[in-house]
Amino acid sequence: MILNIIILFSGISFIIYGITSFTSKNMILEYIRWGYRKQRYLIGAFQFIAGTCLIIGIFYPKVLSLASIFLTVIMSAAVLVRVKIKDGIYKMLPAILYAVLNFIIFYNSFLK
């Protein structure tokens, strides 16, 4: 039950984040600041697809495992990008949180 809530929270968050990567002027500026302006659509699409796969993964554990490890890696990379550009811990917290949540999902996907 709690795991499904975490999966839905993360999945919906990444679906929304993926969409805003395409539509939000603020997100365009963030991608430029991070140094990934040209990769914005690709990263946004990956996040949207992985978020959708997390939700689908509630019913298909292999899909859940793949999506959650992918998002764990992506969010770990996001933390490293924020370290590289010298963001403070406050700006790193969302990426850290989602890396940890998706690792928890990944770990627990093997227990199903």
PyMOL commands that set and color helices and strands:
alter all, ss='L'
color gray80, all
select helices_A, chain A and resi 2-23+25-34+40-56+61-84+89-109
alter helices_A, ss='H'
color red, helices_A
deselect
rebuild
show_as cartoon
